[in-house]
Amino acid sequence: MIEQPEPLKTKPAYWSQIIFMVAGSAVLLYGIFYLQKNFFFIIYIFWFEALIRTVFNYFRIRNAGKDITVLPEYNVTINKRELTLSDYNNRPYYARFYVFGSLLPLFIYWVFIIVMVGFVFAFTSKNNDMLMQNIRIMVFSDRTFLLALFVFFAKSLNAYYSDYILGNGYKNADVLSVGSIFNRQNLVMHISLIIGVGCWFLVQRELPAYSNYIMSAMATVFVVIKLIADIYDYHRTAKK
């Protein structure tokens, strides 16, 4: 008798990831509505999630169970030498290359977020409360920020351990399956950073009296969009 595979939506690992996604979004929305957190709170959490995902992708690459047999369409050149199949399938080597290639744009994002969203926003609006809130987040003394950070770390740890290791996901994964910093999972971070900063300057110039309300509303929209995008992307990936 042929054993039927367990339906995706009955697997505990599947629902635990969905719960973590909802819990993370709930913490962010709680911070926005009840604690009057500003846009920096949201975008900095998005950035940290991308950083956490990069760290776990490093381990995914190291434990990938399949070799690639065809070079990617857009091959990479390092020191005037294109990467070979052996380079890609050398897990430790490619994992280091992946981390370096991901951390460089993340560092640029970090500088922009800290300077523009963390300080310039507060100084331009002459909002000392916003500035102090941002500084507390930067030095990890904001409890709500730490709670959100813990939930997103737990979500990534659960996805790696339950889906990738215990669920044998690594057996069908190769080094190219983790994606890059510009993949769909980080798309909301890119969009919210670009649109959020642009809208803030526009609102600050045209509607300064409503800037706090509009930024809170915009942060809420980004959180909801991210939750929908994460659930859709996870479901699509888990089915594969």
N, C-alpha and C positions, 0 to 999 in steps of 0.2 A: 504493500500500500504506500502510495506516494504521500509524504508528509507535506501538508499545506503550510506555506509560510505564514507567520503571524501578521495579521493586518497592521499596517503602519500605525493607525490611530488607536490601537489597543496596547501598544508598547509603552511601558512606563517611562522610558527615556524620552520618547517623543513628547509626552505630556509634561514631563518635568521641565523641558526646555521652554514650552509654551508658558508654563507658570512663571518661570524666571523672567521671561520677556515682559509679561504683564506686571509682575512685581516691580521690576526695574522702572517701567513707565509710571506705575502708581507712585513710587517714591518721588520721581521727578515732578509729577503733577501735584503731589502734596506740597513739595517745596515751592512750586509756583503759586498755588492758590492760597495756602494757609500760612506760609512763611515768607511770602513776597520775595522769593528768589528772582534774580534778574537773568538776563540772557546769558551772561557769563557762566552761570551755574549749569545751564543746559549744554552749551557748546563745549565746555571743558570736560564734562562727563562724556560727551560724544568722542572727544579726542582721546580720552583715557581708554575708552572701550576699544578704539582702533589700535592703541598701543598694546592692550592686553591681548587682543586678537592676534597681533603680530608675534607676540611671545609664544602663544600656543601654536601658531602656524609653524614656528621654528621646530617644535617637537613633532608636529604632524609630518613635516618634511623628513626629519630624522627617522621616523618610524614608517614611512610610506612603504607599502608592500609590493608595489609594482614598478617595474622599470618603464621608462618611456622608450619607444622604438622609433619614433619620428621626431625630428627637431621641430620646434615651434615655428610658425610662419614668420614671426619677427624674432630672429635670433639675436642674442646679446653678444656684444664685442667688449672684451676686457683687455686692456693693454695691446690693442690692435690685433687681438686674437679672438675669433668667434668661439663660443662655448660649444663643445662637442657633446655627443650622447654620453660619453663617459663622465664629463663634467657635471651634466645634469643628474645622472644616476649615482654620482658620488654624494650621498646624502649629507654628510657633514660639510662638504665644500659648498654645495648649493644652498644649504640652510644658512650658512654665514653670509653668502652673497644676497640671499633673500632678505635677511634681517637688515643688512647695511642699506640695500636699495629701498627698504620700507621706512627705516628710521630717518633717513635724510629728509624726505618730504614731510614726515611727521614733525621733525624738529623745526622746519620752516613754518609749518602750521602753528606749532607751539609758541614760537616767538611772536607771530602775528596775533594769536589769541591773547597772550599775556599783555602785549603792548597795546593793541588796539581795543580789544573787547574788555580787558581787565582794567586798564588805566585810562586810556584816552576817552572812552565812553563816560567814565565817572568824572574825570576832570572837565570835559566839555560841558556836561550837564550840571556841574558844580554840586554833585550829589555825594556828600561825605558818607552817608549810610551805604550807598552802593559801593563806594571805594573800600570801606572797611569790610563789607561783606565779601568782596572779591579777594581782599588780602587774606581773610580767614580761610577762604577756599584754597588759595595758593599755598598756604602753610599747613594745610590739612588739619585745621582746628574747627571746621564746620561739620557738625555731627550728621546733618542731612546729606551733605556731600559724601562723607565717609560711608554712610549707609548705602547710598546709591552705588558708590564705587565697589563696596563689598558684594552687592547683588550682581553687578555686571561681571565681577571676577568669578563669582560662584557659577554664573551662567556659562561662562567660557570654560571653566574647569569641568563642569558637568557635561558639556558638549564634547569635550576632548576625551574624558574618561569613560562616559557612558556610551556615547555614539561611536567614537573613533577606536577606543581600545576594547572595552567589553563587548561592544556591538560589532566588532570585527570590521569596522569601516576602513581601517588602515590596509586591509588585505586588497581592497579594490582601488586604493588611492595611489597616485604617483606624485612626484614632486611639483608638478604644475597644477595640481588640482586645488591648491590653497588660494590661488588668485593673487592679486597685488593690492597695494594700498588704494588703488583707484577702482576697486571692484564694486559690485552692487551693494555689498554690506556696508561700505563706507560712503555710499552715494549721498545719504541724507546729511552726513557731516559736511561734505563738500558744498552741497546746495545751501544748507542752513548757514554756513559760514559766509558764503558769498552774498546770498540774498539778505541774510540777517544784518550784516554790516552795512550794505547798501541802503536797506530800508531804515536802519537806525539813523543814519545821517540825514536821510530825506525827512523822516518824522521829526527829528530834532530841529531841523530848519523850518519846517512848515507848521508842525503841530507840537511845539515843545511842552505844552500843558498836558498833553495826552500821551507823552512818550512812554511813561511807565506802563500804562494800560495797554498800549499797542504792542510793546515789547513782550509783555506777559502773554497776550493773546497769540503773538507770533511764535513764542516759545512753545506754547501749548500745541499749536498746529504742527510744529516740527516733531514734538514728542509723539503725537498721534500718528503722523505719517511714518515715522521711524518704526513704531510698533507694528503697523500694518505691513510695511516693507520687510521687516525682520521675520514676521510670521510667514509671509508668503515665500520669502527666499529660503527659510529653513524647511518649510513643507516641500518645496520644489527640490531642494537638495536631498532631503531625507528619502524621497521617493526614488531618487536615482540610486 
